Amino acid sequence: MTTFFDVVAAICMITGSLLALVAAIGQVRMPDLLSRTHPATKPQVLGLGLVLLGVALRLREPEAFGLLALVIIFQLVTSPVASHMIGRAAVRTDNRGEERLVVDELSEDRPQGRADEGDVPDQR
Amino acid sequence: MNTVYLVCVVVLTAAAVLTLARVTMGPTMLDRSVALDVLISIVICGLAVEAAWNQHLFTLPTLLVLALLGFTGSVSVARYIRGFDDIEDEEDGA
């Protein structure tokens, strides 16, 4: 039974590390900020979850399970919020890679000139 | 089991180096903030793998602190960023 848990832990840790590598490659290869937030969430949610699950299966201690579960829960709660804030700031500072967008309904709904407005984001 | 840890450490190191490349390339502060978020996740993974390698629990509270610090860092950068901060583009007159 012990070896079974170890094998599962090893698979989880290697898969999670590979997801982190995929995210890093995406950080380098993706063309603009909004598309780079997409690979950024991979190690934050699935990769981290898999690595921490593997570590918890390897350590097999109650405290480790509690702390690692807390880390995963915090990541699940906070990473969408952080991504949303960064995307919002990117749109407000005119840093969204317009030439690659297929549909841009937000700009159509903001009739005043984007370049002038983006300098100081108002505190709404 | 040692080879598994070694593979994990090598892969995570490569990921961290690639992410650091993006942090240095930029070009804006938001790009760096996203990349630093990824880097913090990779550091958390690395510390967790190290804890499993040496079979201890000392670094696990650090993982919690790092998870929350990464969140507050990127949110505050996104909240207080002002305008377009690509210095090279500003020099070109954009």
Backbone of each chain as ProteinMPNN parsed JSONL, in Angstrom:
{"seq_chain_A": "MTTFFDVVAAICMITGSLLALVAAIGQVRMPDLLSRTHPATKPQVLGLGLVLLGVALRLREPEAFGLLALVIIFQLVTSPVASHMIGRAAVRTDNRGEERLVVDELSEDRPQGRADEGDVPDQR", "coords_chain_A": {"N_chain_A": [[0.835, -1.204, 0.0], [1.977, 1.18, 0.746], [3.874, 1.628, -1.281], [2.152, 1.995, -3.411], [0.901, 4.484, -2.834], [3.189, 6.043, -2.989], [3.854, 5.829, -5.693], [1.648, 7.067, -6.895], [1.988, 9.613, -5.806], [4.424, 10.321, -6.995], [3.704, 10.425, -9.715], [1.85, 12.526, -9.639], [3.476, 14.68, -8.769], [5.357, 14.927, -10.846], [3.706, 15.445, -13.047], [2.568, 17.885, -12.229], [4.87, 19.519, -12.114], [5.547, 19.507, -14.814], [3.383, 20.904, -15.835], [3.907, 23.4, -14.738], [6.178, 23.99, -16.212], [5.069, 24.136, -18.783], [3.506, 26.403, -18.439], [5.52, 28.299, -18.07], [6.783, 28.242, -20.552], [4.677, 29.22, -22.049], [4.569, 31.798, -20.986], [6.826, 32.907, -22.14], [6.386, 32.601, -24.902], [3.853, 33.561, -25.633], [2.011, 36.233, -27.24], [0.856, 38.713, -26.217], [-0.263, 40.603, -23.301], [-2.852, 39.893, -22.331], [-3.263, 37.36, -23.428], [-1.225, 36.103, -22.151], [-2.021, 35.887, -19.539], [-3.523, 33.631, -19.596], [-1.862, 31.133, -19.817], [-0.703, 31.668, -17.377], [-2.334, 30.876, -15.31], [-2.089, 28.18, -15.127], [0.088, 26.845, -13.573], [-0.757, 27.909, -11.228], [-3.225, 26.872, -10.469], [-3.893, 24.082, -11.418], [-1.331, 22.858, -11.652], [-0.031, 23.505, -9.213], [-1.9, 22.347, -7.473], [-1.649, 19.619, -8.154], [1.071, 19.111, -7.537], [1.114, 19.679, -4.777], [-0.739, 17.821, -3.867], [0.647, 15.476, -4.466], [2.849, 15.821, -2.736], [1.561, 15.794, -0.267], [0.572, 13.187, -0.271], [2.963, 11.888, -0.135], [4.133, 12.739, 2.256], [2.224, 12.068, 4.204], [1.047, 13.032, 6.691], [-1.143, 14.405, 9.171], [-1.069, 17.224, 9.713], [0.293, 18.196, 7.503], [-1.529, 17.618, 5.453], [-3.627, 19.369, 6.17], [-2.423, 21.975, 6.008], [-1.54, 22.044, 3.324], [-3.945, 21.722, 1.982], [-5.128, 24.138, 2.711], [-3.425, 25.941, 1.361], [-4.018, 25.264, -1.313], [-6.737, 25.936, -1.404], [-6.656, 28.712, -0.944], [-5.25, 29.5, -3.235], [-7.097, 28.77, -5.22], [-9.153, 30.528, -4.633], [-7.957, 33.065, -4.857], [-6.584, 33.332, -7.344], [-8.355, 33.738, -9.636], [-9.346, 36.279, -8.96], [-7.034, 37.868, -8.969], [-6.282, 37.579, -11.666], [-8.44, 38.795, -12.899], [-8.215, 41.441, -11.949], [-5.79, 42.148, -13.124], [-6.38, 41.928, -15.847], [-8.302, 43.924, -16.061], [-6.818, 46.208, -15.393], [-5.093, 46.084, -17.558], [-6.76, 46.629, -19.757], [-7.512, 49.21, -19.076], [-5.139, 50.601, -19.216], [-4.693, 50.624, -21.882], [-3.451, 48.33, -23.009], [-3.881, 45.941, -24.536], [-3.388, 44.544, -26.843], [-4.649, 45.238, -29.433], [-4.545, 44.691, -32.187], [-4.661, 41.957, -32.468], [-7.079, 41.153, -31.554], [-10.198, 39.563, -32.093], [-12.915, 40.069, -31.584], [-14.025, 43.013, -30.091], [-15.849, 44.185, -28.02], [-15.886, 45.803, -25.837], [-14.434, 48.15, -26.341], [-16.075, 49.289, -28.24], [-18.171, 50.019, -26.667], [-17.11, 52.022, -25.228], [-17.118, 55.079, -25.995], [-15.557, 57.441, -25.908], [-12.226, 58.663, -26.635], [-9.778, 56.167, -26.475], [-7.04, 56.314, -26.054], [-6.504, 58.766, -24.82], [-7.931, 58.543, -22.523], [-6.876, 56.466, -21.107], [-4.766, 57.185, -19.51], [-5.009, 58.038, -16.776], [-6.48, 55.923, -14.673], [-9.769, 56.04, -13.551], [-11.235, 55.945, -10.272], [-13.359, 53.916, -10.056]], "CA_chain_A": [[0.0, 0.0, 0.0], [2.869, 2.341, 0.809], [4.454, 1.897, -2.591], [1.097, 2.514, -4.282], [0.797, 5.921, -2.582], [4.391, 6.71, -3.488], [3.781, 5.921, -7.153], [0.673, 8.121, -7.221], [2.616, 10.892, -5.466], [5.44, 10.637, -7.998], [3.028, 10.843, -10.949], [1.268, 13.852, -9.409], [4.512, 15.722, -8.696], [5.974, 15.146, -12.162], [2.729, 16.117, -13.9], [2.466, 19.283, -11.805], [6.068, 20.249, -12.539], [5.482, 19.715, -16.257], [2.43, 21.987, -16.073], [4.624, 24.642, -14.462], [7.055, 24.246, -17.365], [4.203, 24.59, -19.88], [3.144, 27.791, -18.166], [6.683, 29.159, -18.289], [6.954, 28.379, -22.005], [3.632, 30.135, -22.493], [4.955, 33.169, -20.623], [7.817, 33.437, -23.081], [5.969, 32.527, -26.301], [2.594, 34.226, -25.949], [2.351, 37.544, -27.797], [0.488, 39.916, -25.464], [-0.516, 40.43, -21.87], [-4.102, 39.192, -22.029], [-3.115, 35.932, -23.695], [-0.273, 35.52, -21.2], [-2.694, 35.527, -18.289], [-4.099, 32.276, -19.722], [-0.955, 30.121, -19.257], [-0.268, 31.986, -16.012], [-3.177, 30.212, -14.31], [-1.882, 26.73, -15.079], [0.753, 26.361, -12.357], [-1.402, 28.418, -10.025], [-4.361, 26.052, -10.058], [-3.766, 22.628, -11.592], [0.023, 22.405, -11.364], [0.193, 23.572, -7.766], [-2.747, 21.352, -6.844], [-1.085, 18.28, -8.339], [2.322, 18.973, -6.775], [0.836, 19.626, -3.34], [-1.364, 16.516, -3.595], [1.715, 14.49, -4.437], [3.649, 15.994, -1.519], [0.756, 15.337, 0.87], [0.544, 11.721, -0.304], [4.285, 11.384, 0.224], [4.431, 13.007, 3.663], [1.244, 11.3, 4.978], [0.874, 13.54, 8.054], [-2.372, 15.21, 9.21], [-0.799, 18.675, 9.602], [0.651, 18.485, 6.116], [-2.764, 17.642, 4.665], [-4.362, 20.607, 6.466], [-1.758, 23.171, 5.473], [-1.516, 22.032, 1.861], [-5.309, 21.997, 1.525], [-5.33, 25.586, 2.848], [-2.72, 26.611, 0.271], [-4.766, 25.063, -2.562], [-7.991, 26.701, -1.349], [-6.32, 30.124, -1.14], [-4.921, 29.722, -4.638], [-8.319, 28.69, -6.018], [-9.967, 31.723, -4.415], [-7.306, 34.327, -5.187], [-6.027, 33.516, -8.687], [-9.282, 34.424, -10.545], [-9.423, 37.698, -8.613], [-5.823, 38.533, -9.457], [-6.344, 37.635, -13.133], [-9.43, 39.799, -13.273], [-7.657, 42.774, -11.691], [-4.738, 42.446, -14.105], [-7.03, 42.181, -17.128], [-8.956, 45.235, -15.982], [-5.777, 47.227, -15.493], [-4.542, 46.061, -18.917], [-7.679, 47.355, -20.636], [-7.52, 50.633, -18.728], [-3.911, 51.252, -19.639], [-4.569, 50.421, -23.326], [-2.393, 47.347, -23.216], [-4.641, 44.711, -24.734], [-3.056, 43.917, -28.114], [-5.85, 45.423, -30.263], [-4.449, 44.161, -33.557], [-4.922, 40.521, -32.475], [-8.416, 40.843, -31.058], [-11.213, 39.29, -33.125], [-14.079, 40.841, -31.172], [-13.665, 43.959, -29.028], [-17.087, 44.912, -27.749], [-15.688, 46.773, -24.759], [-14.028, 49.43, -26.918], [-17.234, 49.899, -28.903], [-19.031, 50.591, -25.648], [-16.457, 53.18, -24.593], [-16.978, 55.907, -27.195], [-14.514, 58.463, -25.818], [-10.949, 58.153, -27.14], [-9.152, 55.283, -25.502], [-5.65, 56.662, -25.763], [-6.444, 59.876, -23.868], [-8.57, 58.194, -21.267], [-6.182, 55.426, -20.397], [-3.621, 57.654, -18.736], [-5.31, 57.985, -15.356], [-7.691, 55.151, -14.428], [-10.571, 56.621, -12.474], [-11.372, 55.002, -9.151], [-14.704, 53.38, -9.923]], "C_chain_A": [[0.869, 1.254, 0.0], [3.427, 2.673, -0.565], [3.407, 2.444, -3.551], [0.955, 4.029, -4.106], [2.005, 6.665, -3.142], [4.346, 6.868, -4.998], [2.818, 7.023, -7.566], [1.278, 9.498, -6.942], [3.635, 11.287, -6.523], [4.789, 11.114, -9.286], [2.473, 12.257, -10.791], [2.348, 14.921, -9.453], [5.11, 15.993, -10.061], [4.991, 15.847, -13.089], [2.603, 17.592, -13.531], [3.664, 20.101, -12.235], [6.039, 20.506, -14.032], [4.48, 20.816, -16.599], [3.07, 23.34, -15.793], [5.545, 24.999, -15.623], [6.242, 24.749, -18.555], [3.83, 26.055, -19.683], [4.309, 28.723, -18.432], [6.946, 29.341, -19.783], [5.906, 29.331, -22.563], [3.965, 31.574, -22.163], [5.927, 33.753, -21.626], [7.233, 33.558, -24.483], [4.732, 33.349, -26.622], [2.818, 35.689, -26.31], [1.976, 38.743, -26.931], [0.005, 39.564, -24.066], [-1.763, 39.601, -21.601], [-4.008, 37.715, -22.359], [-2.125, 35.297, -22.734], [-0.91, 35.223, -19.854], [-3.314, 34.136, -18.37], [-3.112, 31.183, -19.295], [-0.541, 30.419, -17.824], [-1.093, 31.236, -14.98], [-2.898, 28.722, -14.213], [-1.082, 26.282, -13.86], [0.026, 26.814, -11.115], [-2.521, 27.507, -9.556], [-4.033, 24.568, -10.186], [-2.371, 22.134, -11.217], [0.311, 22.373, -9.876], [-0.631, 22.526, -7.041], [-2.153, 19.956, -6.947], [0.184, 18.095, -7.509], [2.025, 18.844, -5.285], [0.12, 18.326, -2.959], [-0.304, 15.427, -3.524], [2.537, 14.585, -3.165], [2.874, 15.498, -0.308], [0.693, 13.815, 0.908], [1.878, 11.135, 0.118], [4.554, 11.579, 1.712], [3.535, 12.188, 4.587], [1.203, 11.713, 6.447], [-0.359, 14.421, 8.075], [-2.114, 16.708, 9.036], [-0.469, 19.065, 8.174], [-0.596, 18.556, 5.249], [-3.504, 18.947, 4.891], [-3.741, 21.811, 5.818], [-1.797, 23.191, 3.95], [-2.907, 22.25, 1.294], [-5.611, 23.489, 1.622], [-4.659, 26.339, 1.701], [-3.512, 26.49, -1.02], [-6.042, 25.89, -2.553], [-7.71, 28.182, -1.577], [-5.998, 30.4, -2.599], [-6.179, 29.706, -5.492], [-9.149, 29.96, -5.859], [-9.285, 32.952, -5.02], [-6.881, 34.443, -6.649], [-7.053, 34.069, -9.691], [-9.378, 35.91, -10.251], [-8.214, 38.451, -9.154], [-5.844, 38.65, -10.976], [-7.317, 38.71, -13.588], [-8.876, 41.212, -13.084], [-6.616, 43.132, -12.739], [-5.346, 42.713, -15.471], [-7.691, 43.541, -17.17], [-7.924, 46.352, -16.117], [-5.192, 47.263, -16.904], [-5.448, 46.819, -19.873], [-7.606, 48.847, -20.354], [-6.239, 51.335, -19.117], [-3.654, 51.036, -21.125], [-3.459, 49.459, -23.673], [-3.059, 46.007, -23.477], [-4.346, 44.04, -26.062], [-4.195, 44.001, -29.109], [-5.757, 44.698, -31.596], [-4.743, 42.672, -33.617], [-6.321, 40.174, -32.027], [-9.374, 40.603, -32.215], [-12.469, 40.104, -32.835], [-13.657, 41.741, -30.026], [-14.882, 44.81, -28.709], [-16.892, 45.975, -26.684], [-15.306, 48.133, -25.323], [-15.191, 50.108, -27.627], [-18.145, 50.556, -27.88], [-18.388, 51.765, -24.933], [-16.159, 54.194, -25.694], [-15.85, 56.934, -27.094], [-13.163, 57.84, -26.112], [-10.209, 57.347, -26.088], [-7.782, 55.777, -25.095], [-5.565, 57.793, -24.746], [-6.92, 59.42, -22.501], [-7.719, 57.248, -20.438], [-5.084, 55.909, -19.466], [-3.871, 57.544, -17.24], [-6.58, 57.161, -15.179], [-8.496, 55.777, -13.299], [-10.939, 55.545, -11.47], [-12.805, 54.538, -9.015], [-14.663, 51.99, -9.332]], "O_chain_A": [[0.552, 2.251, -0.649], [3.456, 3.834, -0.972], [3.725, 3.265, -4.411], [0.894, 4.772, -5.086], [1.879, 7.759, -3.693], [4.746, 7.902, -5.533], [3.111, 7.816, -8.461], [1.11, 10.43, -7.728], [3.709, 12.454, -6.91], [5.244, 12.084, -9.892], [2.605, 13.086, -11.691], [2.17, 15.955, -10.096], [5.351, 17.147, -10.415], [5.38, 16.743, -13.839], [2.539, 18.452, -14.41], [3.514, 21.242, -12.673], [6.446, 21.574, -14.49], [4.695, 21.579, -17.542], [2.82, 24.311, -16.506], [5.678, 26.17, -15.979], [6.662, 25.672, -19.254], [3.836, 26.845, -20.627], [4.119, 29.819, -18.959], [7.284, 30.435, -20.234], [6.198, 30.147, -23.438], [3.685, 32.476, -22.952], [5.872, 34.943, -21.935], [7.543, 34.514, -25.193], [4.566, 33.794, -27.758], [3.712, 36.329, -25.757], [2.723, 39.721, -26.912], [-0.118, 38.394, -23.701], [-1.75, 38.712, -20.75], [-4.598, 36.889, -21.663], [-2.168, 34.086, -22.515], [-0.4, 34.394, -19.1], [-3.601, 33.523, -17.342], [-3.484, 30.352, -18.466], [-0.076, 29.522, -17.12], [-0.606, 30.98, -13.879], [-3.413, 28.058, -13.313], [-1.547, 25.389, -13.151], [0.157, 26.196, -10.058], [-2.745, 27.383, -8.352], [-3.909, 23.87, -9.179], [-2.234, 21.112, -10.545], [0.815, 21.387, -9.337], [-0.146, 21.884, -6.109], [-2.143, 19.199, -5.977], [0.364, 17.065, -6.86], [2.609, 18.001, -4.604], [0.334, 17.789, -1.872], [-0.34, 14.565, -2.646], [2.89, 13.565, -2.573], [3.442, 14.859, 0.578], [0.751, 13.214, 1.981], [1.938, 10.031, 0.659], [5.13, 10.707, 2.362], [3.986, 11.675, 5.611], [1.309, 10.873, 7.341], [-0.616, 15.126, 7.1], [-2.84, 17.386, 8.31], [-0.886, 20.117, 7.688], [-0.717, 19.444, 4.406], [-3.963, 19.575, 3.937], [-4.425, 22.591, 5.155], [-2.056, 24.233, 3.349], [-3.058, 22.885, 0.25], [-6.264, 24.053, 0.744], [-5.243, 27.262, 1.132], [-3.673, 27.47, -1.748], [-6.401, 26.485, -3.57], [-8.439, 28.843, -2.317], [-6.421, 31.419, -3.146], [-6.324, 30.533, -6.392], [-9.773, 30.423, -6.814], [-9.95, 33.791, -5.627], [-6.82, 35.559, -7.165], [-6.644, 34.837, -10.562], [-9.48, 36.72, -11.173], [-8.348, 39.533, -9.726], [-5.472, 39.687, -11.525], [-7.052, 39.442, -14.542], [-9.045, 42.073, -13.947], [-6.555, 44.274, -13.196], [-4.899, 43.61, -16.186], [-7.649, 44.231, -18.188], [-8.127, 47.316, -16.856], [-4.834, 48.331, -17.402], [-4.961, 47.574, -20.715], [-7.635, 49.659, -21.278], [-6.242, 52.547, -19.33], [-2.533, 51.238, -21.594], [-2.623, 49.742, -24.531], [-2.84, 45.046, -22.741], [-4.995, 43.048, -26.392], [-4.673, 42.974, -29.591], [-6.747, 44.156, -32.088], [-5.043, 42.152, -34.692], [-6.722, 39.013, -32.109], [-9.368, 41.342, -33.199], [-13.021, 40.748, -33.727], [-13.002, 41.286, -29.088], [-14.952, 45.986, -29.066], [-17.649, 46.944, -26.629], [-15.792, 49.16, -24.847], [-15.298, 51.334, -27.629], [-18.817, 51.54, -28.187], [-19.033, 52.432, -24.125], [-15.071, 54.179, -26.269], [-15.242, 57.267, -28.111], [-12.955, 56.649, -25.879], [-10.035, 57.792, -24.953], [-7.399, 55.675, -23.93], [-4.669, 57.8, -23.902], [-6.4, 59.838, -21.466], [-7.824, 57.225, -19.212], [-4.527, 55.116, -18.707], [-3.035, 57.013, -16.51], [-7.664, 57.645, -15.503], [-7.968, 56.018, -12.214], [-10.949, 54.36, -11.8], [-13.419, 54.741, -7.967], [-15.708, 51.369, -9.141]]}, "seq_chain_B": "MNTVYLVCVVVLTAAAVLTLARVTMGPTMLDRSVALDVLISIVICGLAVEAAWNQHLFTLPTLLVLALLGFTGSVSVARYIRGFDDIEDEEDGA", "coords_chain_B": {"N_chain_B": [[12.712, 6.864, -5.899], [14.223, 9.109, -5.527], [15.03, 9.872, -8.095], [12.636, 10.819, -9.116], [12.236, 13.154, -7.605], [14.486, 14.543, -8.493], [13.912, 14.886, -11.222], [11.636, 16.522, -10.986], [12.79, 18.804, -9.769], [14.595, 19.645, -11.739], [12.859, 20.218, -13.891], [11.277, 22.212, -12.729], [13.209, 24.147, -12.269], [13.946, 24.819, -14.893], [11.5, 25.928, -15.699], [11.374, 28.132, -13.956], [13.549, 29.633, -14.844], [12.744, 30.296, -17.463], [10.481, 31.837, -16.867], [11.682, 33.923, -15.483], [13.004, 35.064, -17.605], [10.868, 36.24, -18.946], [10.136, 38.083, -16.99], [12.309, 39.827, -17.022], [12.161, 40.692, -19.683], [9.759, 42.077, -19.889], [7.196, 43.84, -21.573], [5.861, 45.789, -20.066], [4.818, 46.9, -16.751], [2.687, 45.338, -15.949], [2.989, 42.945, -17.362], [5.252, 41.973, -16.102], [4.227, 41.627, -13.569], [2.353, 39.562, -13.911], [4.117, 37.528, -14.696], [5.678, 37.346, -12.391], [3.816, 36.391, -10.619], [3.468, 33.807, -11.638], [6.044, 32.918, -11.145], [6.109, 32.871, -8.367], [4.294, 30.82, -7.881], [5.791, 28.72, -8.925], [7.925, 28.711, -7.156], [6.599, 27.968, -4.826], [5.863, 25.353, -5.549], [8.443, 24.253, -5.752], [9.421, 24.479, -3.107], [7.61, 22.792, -1.825], [8.199, 20.338, -3.015], [10.757, 20.037, -2.069], [10.225, 19.757, 0.664], [8.94, 17.284, 0.621], [11.011, 15.716, -0.266], [12.989, 15.787, 1.794], [11.416, 14.943, 3.848], [10.159, 16.62, 5.847], [8.273, 19.097, 7.759], [8.711, 21.782, 7.967], [8.754, 23.874, 6.102], [6.17, 24.201, 5.258], [4.259, 26.146, 6.383], [5.394, 28.417, 5.239], [4.66, 28.14, 2.581], [1.961, 28.792, 2.646], [2.088, 31.511, 3.368], [3.457, 32.51, 1.131], [1.586, 32.008, -0.902], [-0.469, 33.786, -0.241], [0.937, 36.207, -0.339], [1.687, 36.441, -3.026], [-0.772, 36.899, -4.207], [-1.631, 39.384, -3.006], [0.437, 40.994, -3.929], [0.205, 41.025, -6.822], [-2.358, 42.053, -7.086], [-2.155, 44.596, -5.891], [-0.285, 45.83, -7.563], [-1.759, 45.829, -9.958], [-3.828, 47.454, -9.191], [-2.802, 49.978, -8.6], [-1.522, 50.831, -10.849], [-0.498, 53.21, -13.271], [-1.377, 54.47, -16.247], [0.51, 54.129, -19.301], [3.403, 52.358, -19.191], [5.662, 51.701, -20.656], [8.848, 52.31, -21.119], [10.631, 52.435, -23.272], [8.901, 52.715, -25.474], [7.791, 55.201, -24.907], [9.978, 56.844, -25.265], [10.18, 56.66, -27.982], [8.225, 58.321, -28.764], [5.58, 57.593, -28.555]], "CA_chain_B": [[12.01, 8.101, -5.541], [15.131, 10.245, -5.688], [15.008, 10.343, -9.484], [11.413, 11.61, -9.296], [12.514, 14.494, -7.081], [15.459, 15.222, -9.361], [13.197, 15.326, -12.434], [10.806, 17.662, -10.603], [13.624, 19.983, -9.522], [15.138, 20.127, -13.015], [11.767, 20.821, -14.668], [10.873, 23.467, -12.087], [14.265, 25.13, -12.499], [13.795, 25.328, -16.262], [10.332, 26.806, -15.717], [11.695, 29.384, -13.275], [14.446, 30.42, -15.701], [11.951, 30.866, -18.555], [9.643, 32.899, -16.326], [12.563, 35.066, -15.2], [13.246, 35.737, -18.879], [9.741, 37.137, -19.201], [10.185, 39.182, -16.022], [13.275, 40.825, -17.475], [11.775, 41.272, -20.965], [8.647, 43.001, -19.706], [7.737, 45.195, -21.536], [5.208, 46.693, -19.112], [4.805, 46.425, -15.371], [1.67, 44.286, -15.781], [3.586, 41.684, -17.81], [6.148, 41.485, -15.035], [3.415, 41.196, -12.434], [1.832, 38.221, -14.241], [5.223, 36.567, -14.675], [6.1, 37.141, -11.003], [2.816, 35.5, -10.04], [3.839, 32.447, -12.047], [7.293, 32.562, -10.468], [5.799, 32.525, -6.977], [3.719, 29.46, -7.899], [6.87, 27.747, -9.139], [8.692, 28.63, -5.903], [5.798, 27.158, -3.899], [6.03, 23.957, -5.958], [9.789, 23.816, -5.414], [9.535, 24.285, -1.658], [6.832, 21.612, -1.45], [8.954, 19.15, -3.428], [11.883, 19.898, -1.128], [9.69, 19.214, 1.919], [8.703, 15.852, 0.441], [12.314, 15.058, -0.44], [13.643, 15.603, 3.086], [10.429, 14.437, 4.803], [9.92, 17.492, 7.001], [7.097, 19.96, 7.615], [9.061, 23.131, 8.414], [8.517, 24.907, 5.098], [4.778, 24.255, 4.808], [3.635, 27.453, 6.627], [5.921, 29.369, 4.26], [3.869, 28.02, 1.356], [0.732, 29.561, 2.868], [2.433, 32.934, 3.307], [3.792, 32.85, -0.256], [0.361, 32.021, -1.701], [-1.199, 35.039, -0.002], [1.753, 37.354, -0.761], [1.587, 36.566, -4.473], [-2.065, 37.51, -4.52], [-1.643, 40.812, -2.66], [1.375, 41.693, -4.797], [-0.296, 41.307, -8.169], [-3.54, 42.917, -7.01], [-1.797, 45.992, -5.636], [0.313, 46.381, -8.788], [-2.822, 46.092, -10.927], [-4.716, 48.497, -8.689], [-2.192, 51.302, -8.555], [-0.75, 51.131, -12.052], [-0.994, 54.443, -13.89], [-1.027, 54.748, -17.625], [1.334, 53.251, -20.108], [4.714, 52.547, -18.563], [6.746, 51.158, -21.458], [9.759, 53.448, -21.241], [11.211, 52.494, -24.621], [7.907, 53.261, -26.38], [7.636, 56.63, -24.637], [11.099, 57.538, -25.896], [9.921, 56.731, -29.412], [7.214, 59.333, -29.012], [4.231, 57.035, -28.564]], "C_chain_B": [[12.902, 9.322, -5.731], [15.133, 10.778, -7.104], [13.773, 11.193, -9.742], [11.646, 13.038, -8.807], [13.463, 15.252, -7.993], [14.788, 15.734, -10.626], [12.357, 16.561, -12.118], [11.645, 18.914, -10.454], [14.164, 20.543, -10.828], [14.055, 20.842, -13.823], [11.368, 22.166, -14.072], [11.931, 24.544, -12.281], [14.172, 25.715, -13.904], [12.62, 26.286, -16.354], [10.646, 28.15, -15.084], [12.595, 30.254, -14.141], [13.66, 31.075, -16.838], [11.075, 32.017, -18.055], [10.466, 34.137, -15.993], [12.892, 35.816, -16.479], [12.108, 36.689, -19.189], [9.748, 38.322, -18.238], [11.165, 40.245, -16.491], [12.847, 41.461, -18.791], [10.655, 42.293, -20.815], [7.569, 42.836, -20.758], [7.04, 46.128, -20.538], [5.206, 46.078, -17.722], [3.787, 45.304, -15.17], [2.195, 42.94, -16.253], [4.472, 41.106, -16.717], [5.339, 40.972, -13.859], [2.83, 39.806, -12.675], [2.945, 37.188, -14.129], [5.69, 36.308, -13.239], [5.1, 36.263, -10.256], [3.142, 34.047, -10.363], [5.084, 31.993, -11.299], [7.031, 32.165, -9.019], [5.171, 31.14, -6.901], [4.808, 28.415, -8.056], [7.701, 27.595, -7.87], [7.932, 27.799, -4.88], [5.95, 25.675, -4.238], [7.398, 23.439, -5.538], [9.956, 23.562, -3.936], [8.777, 23.042, -1.211], [7.586, 20.341, -1.816], [10.138, 18.928, -2.486], [11.412, 19.319, 0.209], [9.437, 17.718, 1.799], [10.017, 15.086, 0.352], [12.941, 14.745, 0.918], [12.683, 15.181, 4.182], [10.314, 15.322, 6.044], [8.767, 18.429, 6.703], [7.43, 21.428, 7.858], [8.673, 24.201, 7.387], [7.043, 25.051, 4.731], [4.065, 25.555, 5.177], [4.138, 28.529, 5.668], [5.119, 29.334, 2.967], [2.586, 28.842, 1.466], [1.007, 31.052, 2.723], [2.714, 33.349, 1.871], [2.536, 32.93, -1.119], [-0.379, 33.338, -1.512], [-0.407, 36.244, -0.473], [1.693, 37.552, -2.266], [0.303, 37.254, -4.883], [-2.046, 39.01, -4.226], [-0.704, 41.595, -3.566], [0.772, 42.032, -6.133], [-1.523, 42.205, -8.116], [-3.139, 44.359, -6.762], [-1.102, 46.612, -6.834], [-0.774, 46.743, -9.791], [-3.686, 47.262, -10.489], [-4.093, 49.882, -8.857], [-1.376, 51.631, -9.783], [-1.361, 52.355, -12.717], [-0.463, 54.521, -15.307], [-0.121, 53.717, -18.247], [2.766, 53.425, -19.653], [5.837, 51.863, -19.334], [7.713, 52.283, -21.801], [10.298, 53.572, -22.657], [10.215, 53.092, -25.605], [7.721, 54.751, -26.159], [8.763, 57.416, -25.276], [10.894, 57.655, -27.4], [8.841, 57.742, -29.759], [5.804, 58.796, -29.026], [3.431, 57.567, -27.367]], "O_chain_B": [[12.43, 10.415, -6.047], [15.226, 11.987, -7.314], [13.832, 12.17, -10.49], [11.304, 14.005, -9.488], [13.282, 16.444, -8.244], [15.041, 16.857, -11.063], [12.357, 17.53, -12.878], [11.269, 19.975, -10.951], [14.195, 21.758, -11.022], [14.284, 21.922, -14.368], [11.148, 23.137, -14.795], [11.6, 25.72, -12.438], [14.298, 26.924, -14.1], [12.711, 27.328, -17.002], [10.241, 29.192, -15.599], [12.433, 31.473, -14.176], [13.867, 32.248, -17.149], [10.94, 33.041, -18.725], [10.012, 35.264, -16.193], [13.044, 37.038, -16.471], [12.336, 37.811, -19.641], [9.405, 39.439, -18.625], [10.887, 41.438, -16.372], [13.124, 42.638, -19.019], [10.618, 43.279, -21.552], [7.031, 41.733, -20.85], [7.597, 47.173, -20.201], [5.542, 44.909, -17.536], [3.984, 44.424, -14.332], [1.903, 41.91, -15.647], [4.445, 39.906, -16.444], [5.72, 39.99, -13.22], [2.809, 38.97, -11.772], [2.76, 36.116, -13.552], [6.057, 35.183, -12.902], [5.476, 35.49, -9.375], [3.1, 33.175, -9.495], [5.181, 30.843, -10.87], [7.652, 31.237, -8.502], [5.462, 30.369, -5.987], [4.774, 27.364, -7.417], [8.135, 26.492, -7.537], [8.533, 27.014, -4.146], [6.14, 24.842, -3.351], [7.515, 22.325, -5.028], [10.554, 22.563, -3.534], [9.233, 22.317, -0.327], [7.619, 19.384, -1.043], [10.479, 17.794, -2.149], [12.101, 18.498, 0.815], [9.68, 16.964, 2.741], [10.127, 13.957, 0.829], [13.367, 13.62, 1.178], [13.089, 15.067, 5.338], [10.366, 14.823, 7.168], [8.329, 18.552, 5.559], [6.518, 22.25, 7.948], [8.304, 25.313, 7.764], [6.696, 25.944, 3.959], [3.306, 26.055, 4.346], [3.396, 29.45, 5.323], [4.917, 30.366, 2.327], [2.174, 29.501, 0.512], [0.267, 31.769, 2.05], [2.271, 34.41, 1.432], [2.423, 33.811, -1.971], [-0.856, 33.938, -2.475], [-0.993, 37.211, -0.959], [1.651, 38.686, -2.744], [0.29, 38.086, -5.79], [-2.399, 39.817, -5.085], [-1.002, 42.73, -3.936], [0.81, 43.187, -6.557], [-1.716, 43.036, -9.004], [-3.719, 45.267, -7.359], [-1.296, 47.796, -7.11], [-0.737, 47.81, -10.402], [-4.22, 47.986, -11.33], [-4.779, 50.84, -9.213], [-0.615, 52.599, -9.78], [-2.58, 52.524, -12.731], [0.742, 54.623, -15.535], [-0.007, 52.586, -17.775], [3.301, 54.531, -19.719], [6.851, 51.484, -18.747], [7.432, 53.11, -22.668], [10.414, 54.677, -23.187], [10.596, 53.878, -26.472], [7.515, 55.495, -27.117], [8.549, 58.521, -25.773], [11.36, 58.605, -28.028], [8.576, 57.988, -30.936], [4.898, 59.495, -29.478], [2.265, 57.212, -27.197]]}, "name": "protein", "num_of_chains": 2, "seq": "MTTFFDVVAAICMITGSLLALVAAIGQVRMPDLLSRTHPATKPQVLGLGLVLLGVALRLREPEAFGLLALVIIFQLVTSPVASHMIGRAAVRTDNRGEERLVVDELSEDRPQGRADEGDVPDQRMNTVYLVCVVVLTAAAVLTLARVTMGPTMLDRSVALDVLISIVICGLAVEAAWNQHLFTLPTLLVLALLGFTGSVSVARYIRGFDDIEDEEDGA"}
